Amino acid sequence: MLDWRHAFGDTTPTSMHAFAGSIPFTISGVPLAKNVAVLEAGVETQLRPNLKLGAAYSGQFGGGLKDHGFKAILNWTF
C-alpha cells in the first residue's frame, strides 16, 4: 500500500479534562505532520499445510516524521 496523508487546520490535538470538583484543564498532544507518505508491504509463505510464515513492514515519512514498524507472523492451525 502506498498512501499520502494531508492534515488540515489545527494539527495539535487537545483534550479537556477535569477531576471531580476541580477546575478543568487542557492537555495538548504532539503536533501532526501536515504531509506524510505512508508505505506498507508484506509477504507470506506456506511452510507446511498447516503452517504459514509472514513478515510485514509499515512506515511513515514527512514533515520531520520517521516512523517504522516491522511484524513477523507465524500461523499454525490445528
DSSP file (Angstrom, degrees, kcal/mol; ACC not computed):
  #  RESIDUE AA STRUCTURE BP1 BP2  ACC     N-H-->O    O-->H-N    N-H-->O    O-->H-N    TCO  KAPPA ALPHA  PHI   PSI    X-CA   Y-CA   Z-CA
    1    1 A M              0   0    0      0, 0.0    39,-2.4     0, 0.0     2,-0.4   0.000 360.0 360.0 360.0 138.1    0.0    0.0    0.0
    2    2 A L  E     +A   39   0A   0     37,-0.2     2,-0.3     2,-0.0    37,-0.2  -1.000 360.0 169.1-128.5 130.1    1.2    3.5   -0.8
    3    3 A D  E     -A   38   0A   0     35,-2.6    35,-2.9    -2,-0.4     2,-0.4  -0.952  26.5-148.8-143.0 154.8   -0.7    6.4    0.6
    4    4 A W  E     -A   37   0A   0     -2,-0.3     2,-0.4    33,-0.2    33,-0.2  -0.999  16.0-165.2-126.5 130.7   -0.4   10.2    1.1
    5    5 A R  E     -A   36   0A   0     31,-3.0    31,-2.5    -2,-0.4     2,-0.4  -0.950   4.4-172.0-119.3 136.0   -2.0   12.0    4.1
    6    6 A H  E     -A   35   0A   0     -2,-0.4     2,-0.4    29,-0.2    29,-0.2  -0.994  12.8-147.1-127.3 128.5   -2.6   15.7    4.4
    7    7 A A        -     0   0    0     27,-2.6     2,-0.3    -2,-0.4     4,-0.1  -0.804  13.5-156.3 -96.6 133.4   -3.7   17.3    7.7
    8    8 A F        -     0   0    0     -2,-0.4    -2,-0.0     2,-0.1     0, 0.0  -0.756  51.6  -9.1-105.4 153.1   -6.0   20.4    7.5
    9    9 A G  S    S+     0   0    0     -2,-0.3     2,-0.4     2,-0.1    -2,-0.1  -0.253 118.3  10.5  69.3-147.8   -6.4   23.1   10.1
   10   10 A D        -     0   0    0      1,-0.1    -2,-0.1     2,-0.1     0, 0.0  -0.530  59.4-170.0 -70.8 123.6   -5.0   22.9   13.6
   11   11 A T        +     0   0    0     -2,-0.4    21,-3.1    -4,-0.1    -1,-0.1   0.347  59.5  92.2-100.2   5.6   -2.6   20.0   13.8
   12   12 A T  S    S-     0   0    0     19,-0.2     2,-0.2    16,-0.0    18,-0.1  -0.886  72.0-141.0-102.0 111.4   -2.1   20.0   17.5
   13   13 A P        -     0   0    0      0, 0.0    16,-3.4     0, 0.0     2,-0.3  -0.468  22.2-172.8 -71.8 139.6   -4.6   17.6   19.2
   14   14 A T  E     -D   28   0B   0     14,-0.2     2,-0.3    -2,-0.2    14,-0.2  -0.943  11.2-168.8-131.2 154.6   -6.1   18.8   22.5
   15   15 A S  E     -D   27   0B   0     12,-2.1    12,-2.9    -2,-0.3     2,-0.4  -0.989  14.8-141.1-144.8 132.1   -8.3   17.3   25.1
   16   16 A M  E     +D   26   0B   0     -2,-0.3     2,-0.3    10,-0.2    10,-0.2  -0.805  27.4 172.0 -98.5 134.5  -10.1   18.9   28.1
   17   17 A H  E     -D   25   0B   0      8,-3.3     8,-3.1    -2,-0.4     2,-0.3  -0.868  12.4-173.3-133.9 165.0  -10.2   17.1   31.4
   18   18 A A        -     0   0    0     -2,-0.3     2,-0.2     6,-0.2     5,-0.1  -0.935  19.9-133.8-160.1 139.7  -11.3   17.7   35.0
   19   19 A F    >   -     0   0    0      4,-0.3     3,-2.3    -2,-0.3     2,-0.1  -0.588  55.3 -74.9 -84.5 157.0  -11.1   15.9   38.3
   20   20 A A  T 3  S+     0   0    0      1,-0.3    -1,-0.1    -2,-0.2     3,-0.1  -0.321 119.0   2.2 -56.6 123.8  -14.3   15.8   40.4
   21   21 A G  T 3  S+     0   0    0      1,-0.3    -1,-0.3    -2,-0.1     2,-0.2   0.610 111.4 108.0  76.5  13.0  -14.8   19.2   42.0
   22   22 A S  S <  S-     0   0    0     -3,-2.3    -1,-0.3     1,-0.0     0, 0.0  -0.672  77.6 -86.1-118.0 174.3  -11.7   20.8   40.3
   23   23 A I        -     0   0    0     -2,-0.2    -4,-0.3    -3,-0.1    -6,-0.1  -0.591  50.6-108.7 -77.3 135.9  -11.0   23.4   37.6
   24   24 A P        -     0   0    0      0, 0.0     2,-0.3     0, 0.0    -6,-0.2  -0.293  37.1-166.8 -63.0 150.0  -10.9   21.9   34.0
   25   25 A F  E     -D   17   0B   0     -8,-3.1    -8,-3.3     2,-0.0     2,-0.4  -0.954  13.4-130.1-137.7 157.5   -7.5   21.7   32.3
   26   26 A T  E     -D   16   0B   0     -2,-0.3     2,-0.5   -10,-0.2   -10,-0.2  -0.890  11.4-158.8-112.9 137.3   -6.4   21.1   28.7
   27   27 A I  E     -D   15   0B   0    -12,-2.9   -12,-2.1    -2,-0.4     2,-0.4  -0.963   9.6-153.4-114.0 131.0   -3.8   18.6   27.6
   28   28 A S  E     -D   14   0B   0     -2,-0.5   -14,-0.2   -14,-0.2     2,-0.1  -0.856   8.8-150.8-104.7 138.7   -2.1   19.1   24.2
   29   29 A G        -     0   0    0    -16,-3.4     3,-0.1    -2,-0.4    -1,-0.0  -0.254  39.5 -65.5 -94.1-174.5   -0.6   16.2   22.2
   30   30 A V        -     0   0    0      1,-0.1    -1,-0.1   -18,-0.1     0, 0.0  -0.568  62.3-105.8 -72.4 132.0    2.3   16.0   19.8
   31   31 A P        -     0   0    0      0, 0.0   -19,-0.2     0, 0.0     2,-0.2  -0.288  32.6-121.3 -61.0 143.1    1.5   18.1   16.6
   32   32 A L        -     0   0    0    -21,-3.1     2,-0.2     1,-0.1   -21,-0.1  -0.562  27.2-108.0 -80.9 148.2    0.7   16.0   13.5
   33   33 A A        -     0   0    0     -2,-0.2   -26,-0.2     1,-0.1     3,-0.1  -0.549  21.4-135.2 -72.8 142.3    2.8   16.4   10.3
   34   34 A K  S    S+     0   0    0      1,-0.2   -27,-2.6    -2,-0.2     2,-0.4   0.912  89.6  23.5 -66.1 -43.9    1.0   18.3    7.6
   35   35 A N  E    S+A    6   0A   0    -29,-0.2     2,-0.4     2,-0.0    -1,-0.2  -0.990  71.6 172.3-130.3 127.8    2.0   16.0    4.8
   36   36 A V  E     -A    5   0A   0    -31,-2.5   -31,-3.0    -2,-0.4     2,-0.4  -0.998  23.2-145.9-138.6 132.9    3.0   12.3    5.3
   37   37 A A  E     -AB   4  61A   0     24,-3.3    24,-2.5    -2,-0.4     2,-0.4  -0.842  20.3-158.1 -93.8 135.7    3.8    9.5    2.9
   38   38 A V  E     -AB   3  60A   0    -35,-2.9   -35,-2.6    -2,-0.4     2,-0.4  -0.953   9.8-175.2-119.5 133.6    2.7    6.0    4.2
   39   39 A L  E     +AB   2  59A   0     20,-2.7    20,-2.6    -2,-0.4     2,-0.4  -0.995   5.4 173.7-130.8 131.3    4.1    2.7    2.9
   40   40 A E  E     + B   0  58A   0    -39,-2.4     2,-0.3    -2,-0.4    18,-0.2  -0.999   6.9 162.3-136.1 136.6    3.0   -0.8    3.9
   41   41 A A  E     + B   0  57A   0     16,-2.3    16,-3.3    -2,-0.4     2,-0.3  -0.992   5.6 172.1-150.1 150.7    4.3   -4.1    2.4
   42   42 A G  E     - B   0  56A   0     -2,-0.3     2,-0.3    14,-0.3    14,-0.2  -0.994  14.9-156.1-157.5 159.7    4.2   -7.7    3.4
   43   43 A V  E     - B   0  55A   0     12,-2.7    12,-2.4    -2,-0.3     2,-0.3  -0.957   8.1-171.3-135.7 154.7    4.9  -11.3    2.3
   44   44 A E  E     - B   0  54A   0     -2,-0.3     2,-0.3    10,-0.2    10,-0.3  -0.993   1.5-170.0-147.2 141.6    3.6  -14.7    3.4
   45   45 A T  E     - B   0  53A   0      8,-2.9     8,-2.6    -2,-0.3     2,-0.8  -0.975  24.8-125.5-134.5 149.2    4.7  -18.2    2.6
   46   46 A Q  E     + B   0  52A   0     -2,-0.3     6,-0.2     6,-0.2    -2,-0.0  -0.838  26.5 176.0 -93.1 110.3    3.1  -21.6    3.3
   47   47 A L  E    S-     0   0A   0      4,-2.0     5,-0.2    -2,-0.8    -1,-0.2   0.870  71.6  -6.7 -82.1 -39.7    5.8  -23.8    5.0
   48   48 A R  E >  S- B   0  51A   0      3,-1.7     3,-1.5     0, 0.0    -1,-0.2  -0.887  87.1 -87.7-144.3 170.9    3.5  -26.8    5.6
   49   49 A P  T 3  S+     0   0    0      0, 0.0     3,-0.0     0, 0.0    -2,-0.0   0.816 130.7  28.3 -56.6 -28.8   -0.2  -27.4    5.0
   50   50 A N  T 3  S+     0   0    0      1,-0.1    27,-2.2    26,-0.0     2,-0.4   0.187 111.7  77.3-115.9  16.9   -0.9  -26.1    8.5
   51   51 A L  E <   +BC  48  76A   0     -3,-1.5    -4,-2.0    25,-0.2    -3,-1.7  -0.978  50.2 178.1-136.7 122.5    2.0  -23.6    9.0
   52   52 A K  E     -BC  46  75A   0     23,-2.6    23,-2.6    -2,-0.4     2,-0.4  -0.936   9.4-162.7-121.3 145.3    2.4  -20.1    7.5
   53   53 A L  E     +BC  45  74A   0     -8,-2.6    -8,-2.9    -2,-0.4     2,-0.3  -0.996  18.2 168.8-126.7 131.8    5.2  -17.6    8.0
   54   54 A G  E     -BC  44  73A   0     19,-2.9    19,-3.0    -2,-0.4     2,-0.3  -0.937  18.6-163.3-140.8 162.6    4.8  -13.9    7.1
   55   55 A A  E     -BC  43  72A   0    -12,-2.4   -12,-2.7    -2,-0.3     2,-0.3  -0.991   9.1-172.1-144.7 145.8    6.5  -10.6    7.6
   56   56 A A  E     -BC  42  71A   0     15,-2.7    15,-2.7    -2,-0.3     2,-0.4  -0.993   7.0-160.2-142.1 147.1    5.2   -7.0    7.2
   57   57 A Y  E     -BC  41  70A   0    -16,-3.3   -16,-2.3    -2,-0.3     2,-0.3  -0.963   8.1-178.5-124.4 142.4    6.7   -3.5    7.1
   58   58 A S  E     +BC  40  69A   0     11,-2.5    11,-2.5    -2,-0.4     2,-0.3  -0.997   8.4 169.9-139.0 140.7    5.0   -0.2    7.7
   59   59 A G  E     -BC  39  68A   0    -20,-2.6   -20,-2.7    -2,-0.3     2,-0.4  -0.997  20.3-157.2-149.8 151.7    6.5    3.3    7.6
   60   60 A Q  E     -BC  38  67A   0      7,-2.2     7,-2.2    -2,-0.3     2,-0.4  -0.996  17.1-179.5-129.5 136.5    5.5    7.0    7.6
   61   61 A F  E     +BC  37  66A   0    -24,-2.5   -24,-3.3    -2,-0.4     5,-0.2  -0.997  28.3  73.9-138.7 137.8    7.7    9.7    6.3
   62   62 A G  E >  S+ C   0  65A   0      3,-1.7     3,-2.1    -2,-0.4   -29,-0.1  -0.415  70.3  39.7 139.0 151.1    7.4   13.5    6.0
   63   63 A G  T 3  S-     0   0    0      1,-0.3     3,-0.1    -2,-0.1   -29,-0.1   0.819 131.8 -51.8  56.9  35.1    7.4   16.8    7.9
   64   64 A G  T 3  S+     0   0    0      1,-0.3     2,-0.4   -31,-0.1    -1,-0.3   0.480 111.1 128.9  80.6   2.0   10.3   15.6   10.1
   65   65 A L  E <   +C   62   0A   0     -3,-2.1    -3,-1.7     2,-0.0     2,-0.4  -0.774  29.7 172.2 -95.7 133.0    8.5   12.4   10.9
   66   66 A K  E     +C   61   0A   0     -2,-0.4     2,-0.4    -5,-0.2    -5,-0.2  -0.933   6.6 168.2-137.2 114.4   10.0    9.0   10.5
   67   67 A D  E     -C   60   0A   0     -7,-2.2    -7,-2.2    -2,-0.4     2,-0.4  -0.986   7.3-178.4-132.3 120.7    8.0    6.0   11.9
   68   68 A H  E     +C   59   0A   0     -2,-0.4     2,-0.3    -9,-0.2    -9,-0.2  -0.930   3.4 178.8-123.0 143.2    9.0    2.4   11.1
   69   69 A G  E     -C   58   0A   0    -11,-2.5   -11,-2.5    -2,-0.4     2,-0.4  -0.999   6.1-171.3-142.6 143.8    7.3   -0.8   12.1
   70   70 A F  E     -C   57   0A   0     -2,-0.3     2,-0.4   -13,-0.2   -13,-0.2  -0.997   5.1-173.0-134.9 138.7    8.1   -4.5   11.4
   71   71 A K  E     -C   56   0A   0    -15,-2.7   -15,-2.7    -2,-0.4     2,-0.4  -0.998   8.6-161.4-135.8 133.6    5.9   -7.5   12.2
   72   72 A A  E     -C   55   0A   0     -2,-0.4     2,-0.4   -17,-0.2   -17,-0.2  -0.938  13.1-162.6-111.1 137.7    6.7  -11.2   11.9
   73   73 A I  E     -C   54   0A   0    -19,-3.0   -19,-2.9    -2,-0.4     2,-0.5  -0.979  13.3-175.3-127.0 128.9    3.7  -13.7   11.9
   74   74 A L  E     -C   53   0A   0     -2,-0.4     2,-0.6   -21,-0.2   -21,-0.2  -0.982  11.4-171.2-121.0 117.1    3.8  -17.4   12.5
   75   75 A N  E     +C   52   0A   0    -23,-2.6   -23,-2.6    -2,-0.5     2,-0.5  -0.935   6.5 178.1-116.9 114.7    0.3  -19.0   11.9
   76   76 A W  E     -C   51   0A   0     -2,-0.6     2,-0.4   -25,-0.2   -25,-0.2  -0.966   8.8-165.5-117.5 117.3   -0.1  -22.7   13.0
   77   77 A T              0   0    0    -27,-2.2    -2,-0.0    -2,-0.5     0, 0.0  -0.818 360.0 360.0-102.8 142.9   -3.6  -24.2   12.5
   78   78 A F              0   0    0     -2,-0.4    -1,-0.1     0, 0.0   -28,-0.0   0.306 360.0 360.0-145.4 360.0   -4.6  -27.5   14.1
